[in-house]
Structures are given as structure tokens and as C-alpha cells.
Amino acid sequence: MNCLTQAWTLYEPELHRWARHRLGNPTDAQDLLQDVFLLALRQGERFCTVQNARAWLFAVARNALADRLRVACTTVDLPEDLASFVDETDAVETLAACLPRVLSELASEDREAITLCDLEGMAQADYAKAKGITLSAAKSRLQRARVRMKQHLTVVCRVQWDDSGRVLDFVPRSLA
């Protein structure tokens, strides 16, 4: 068992720093090291046959840390009103059905920028090159077009947005 004592004396400070860095708490790090030491102790004389004691200790420490984190993983209960989230998604999809009509009512320059970049996935740099403008000008043009489309959509469909920009409520275009 002298080989374990020697290895532990040599590598424990480094293991402790490693564990403390990963766990963020000296007490938790010390608990982890106790688990590692007990696992090494259970090896008995076999520990003395390990070619690289440092690598063995760190491998055991990594595995012990993974086990500890897996057990400590917190779960989140699903809300009872999960169906309301589905309804919210349906509302956004219904609002998306209004977009073609709103898009058709925008100025041609705005419609083209939104269609090419947002709907067809053209890179803004490619759009700038195609229009013969700088990338900065293309980004500004697209941003202004998005703002005008949102304003138009908000007015004609009476869209209400929350503080983070999500749709709260709207009136479908046919009823607006």
C-alpha cells in the first residue's frame, strides 16, 4: 500500500485543484477526492501494478465526477397547461398564413429583400452583390424592410407583442 500513499501524496494537490475547478466548491471537491481515494484503496495491491498512477487517478476522478453530475442532474416538471403552448404555436402558424398577403402589400424593394434573404435563404453578402450595394447597405435595407413589414402586420392584423417580441394576440386578416 506504500505505492498508493506515495501516489496520493504526489498527485492529491493537483487532483484537488482539478476537482475544485470543476465543481466550484472546495467541500464537494474534497468529497469527490475521498471517493477516488476509496476506489484506489479497494484496488489493494493491484494499484501498485498501474503503469501511470496519475493517469489512473485522474481517470477515476473524471468518472466519479461524471457519476456525481449525472445523479445531481435536475429535472423540470412539464407544466399542467402544456396544451396552451400548442395553442400558442397554432396562433403563430395562423399569423404566418397572413404573411404572404402582407408581404404582397409592401414596397417592391422591401418585398424583394425579405423574400430573397429571409424566405429563400440568400446570404446578405450575395444579396448586396446582386444589388450592387455594400454589405452594410444590404443589411440596413433588410432591417428597414423587416421593421416596415412588422409595422404593417401589426396594424392590419392588430398583432399584440410581448416585451420579448413574441406574439401575444392578433386578429386574422380576414376579420381585421
N, C-alpha and C positions, 0 to 999 in steps of 0.2 A: 504493500500500500504506500510505500515511500514514493513511488513514481507518481501516484495521484497527488500526494501532498506537494511534491515538487512542481508538478504541472499547475496545480491550483494556485500556489504561491506566485508562480511566474505569470500566469495569464488572468487571474481573477480581476486585477485592476482594469485591464483592458476590456474584459467581458462586462464589468460593471459599468464602465463608460458607455459601451455599446448599448447595453440594455437600458440605461437611464436615458440615453438619447432617443431611443425608440419608444419608450414608454412614457417619458416625460415626468416620471415620478420616482424619486430615489427608493421609496418603500416598495413599490411594485417591482423595480429593478432588483432589489435585494431578494424579494420573494422568488423571482424568476431564477436568480442565481442559486438559491437554495434548491430549487427543483433540479437544476442542471447538476449541482454537486451530488445530490442524492442519486441521480441516474448514473453518474460516473462511479459513485461508491458501490452501487449494485453490480457494476461490471466486475468488481473484485480484481483478481489477478489478470483478467483479460484486458483491463485498461492498460497495463504495462506493455502489452503487445501492440498497442496502437502505434503506427508509424509517426503520425503527426498529432500530438496531443492538442495543440492549439486548434487545428482544423476540426478535430473531433468535438472539442468543447464548443466551438462556435456553431458547428452544425447542429448539435444538440440544443444549443441556446436558440437558434433560429426556429427549429421545430417546436420547441416549448413555447416560444413567443407566438408562433402561428396558432398553436392549440389554444393558447390563452386568449388571443384576439378572436378566434372563431367562437369560443364559448361566450365571450363578452359582447358579441355582436348583438345589437339591439334590434328589435323588430318593431314595426309600426303597424298598428291595427288599421284596417280599412274602415273608412267612415260608414256609418249606417246609411247615409244618404248617397251612396255611390251612384245610384241611378240619376241623381241630379247632375252629376258630372257628364254623364252620357247625354242628357238633355242639353247641356251647355255646348257640347261638341256638335250636336244636331243643329243648334241655333247658329253656330259659326258656319257650318256647312250650308245652311239655308241662306245665310248672309252672303256666302261666297257665290251662290247662284245669282245674286244681284249684280255681281261684278261685271259680267260681260256687257250688260246694258249701261251701267255707269261708265265703264271704260269707253264704250262707243260714244258717249256724250262729252268726253274730254277733247281738248285740242289735239290735233293730229300729232304734234311733236311730243306731247305728254303720253299719248296712247302708244306711239311707236317706242319710246324709251321704256315704258313699263312692259309692253309686250315682249320686246326683244330681250331685255335684261332680266326681268323678274319672272316672266311666264315661260320664255323659251330658253332661259339659262345662258344667254350670251354674256361673256365676260365684259366688264365695263371697259377694259382696255381695248377689246375688239370693237365695241360699240363706238368708242372715241375714234379709233382708226377709221371705221366705216363712215363716220360723220365728218371726218376731217377736223376734229377738235381735240384739245388736250384732254388727258385723263381727268384732270381736276374739273374741267368744264363739263365733261360727261357725268361725273359723279354729282356735281351740282345740279345738272339738268334732271337727272334721275331722282334726286332727292326732292327737288321742287315739284316734279310730276307726282311723286308719291304723296306729298303734302296736299296738293290740289285734289287728287283722287280721294284721299281720306276726307277732306272737307266736303267734297261733292257727295260722297257716300253718306256722310254724317247728316247732311241736310236732306237729301232726297229719301233716305231710308230711316231718318230720325234715330240714328245709332247713338247709343249712350256708351261711353267708355269709362273704365275704372282708372284709378291713378297709375296703374302699371301698363295701361294701353290695351287691356283685354276688353272684349265686347261684353257689356252688361245686358243690353236690351236693344231691340230695333223693331221697326215696323216694316214688314216685307214691302217691296217696291210697289206691288200691285195695289196695296192698301194705303200707301203713303200719299 
